[in-house]
């Protein structure tokens, strides 16, 4: 492996130049800006590697770009690298110190939209693969690459792509798209993600906004919506019958990992500007909630007039956007039905439920060979014991893959992902490549 690491070090400049080139190509899935061009670019990168690229054009979504390399000495085992080439919109532009699609390097970091989420990881996996090929003439096992183009808007086409082309998604293990170190430079091995059910609830009454004096005789849909919302959540618990029926309990090993994982509660509260967590939960309860607690979050409310100064108006419509974070083994389609039935039972059959997006949760056992390999490799590369995260509190399309997944890489917690001045630390960019390379090498040998 030392020769592969030497290759990564000696090709650092070329890897940085490749990353610059990829960041310079806009690829905003929310607007479609540059998506086709970026899909073509990553396809060419796979072709240069000899990875036989294929582009899957899924109706209503961005192209999925896939590639594969076959191992000569170990063709019976396959690792799949999942990444996405699309990025978040760069706005607000005025908060960027330099243009978001003009990458710059300062103080050991590269700045630009997509630098950390997820173009550095994508480039890193191609570079480490090139290292194996150049040094050994082979790879530790079969490698597959799958690069999505609409992860930032809910991975619209990925599940359909998996149904149509299951062989493309088949693997023995998956290296997920994100990962890195925490604020104390400890390597993080994340074993899962929460799922999601995203809906909009809408209450209507009159065909147009009216004078607020008519509130004496006309029902206000804003009040109607508030009453409906009030039936969903109380005392930090979702009130919909059957919501928790399929929640998978933590294993004893997972509980120990959660207990041992650090959470800088004081720093987090300070960063968020809050005094306490919900229901005054302590640090252990907070860690368990982040890893395995279903949530119901009102993401936005809209009704009537919210501009400057007064306007006496009775709105004709009120709506709320809600995301429910799900945990194994909850199913968004099953829970959507339960939500609708609950509102009808409570007398809110007039409140319209519009389904926006759903993803199943996924959690990998810490005993899986890929998880063990990632932890052992972390100790080798960072000279520190890995912090194992039983599940991220965030959501991604991990459930589309049947194989066990681990999230590792070269990220850091101050990368401003999804925010202005997004960046990647170049030292971790290189170190992350070595970590992933060591992980797949160890996994291939299991």
Secondary structure, 3 states (H helix, E strand, C coil): CHHHHHHHHHCHHHHHHHHHHHHHCCCECCCCECHHHHHHHHHHHHHHHCCCCEEECCCCCCCEEEEEECCCCCCCCEEEEEEECCECCCCCHHHCCCCCCCCEEECCEEECCCHHHHHHHHHHHHHHHHHHHHHHCCCCCEEEEEEECCHHHCCCCHHHHHHHCHHHHCCCEEECCCCEECCCCCEEEECEEEEEEEEEEEEECCCCCEEHHHHHCCCCHHHHHHHHHCCCEECCEECCCCCCCCCCCCCHHHHHHHHHCCCCHHHHHHHHCCCCCHHHCCHHHHHHHHHHCCEEEEEEEEECCCCCCCCCEECCEEEEEEEEEECCCCCHHHHHHHHHHHHHHCCCCCCEEEEEEEECCEECCCCCHHHHHHHHHHHHHHCCCCEEECCCCCECHHHHCCCEEEECCCECCCCCCCCCCCEEEHHHHHHHHHHHHHHHHHHHHC
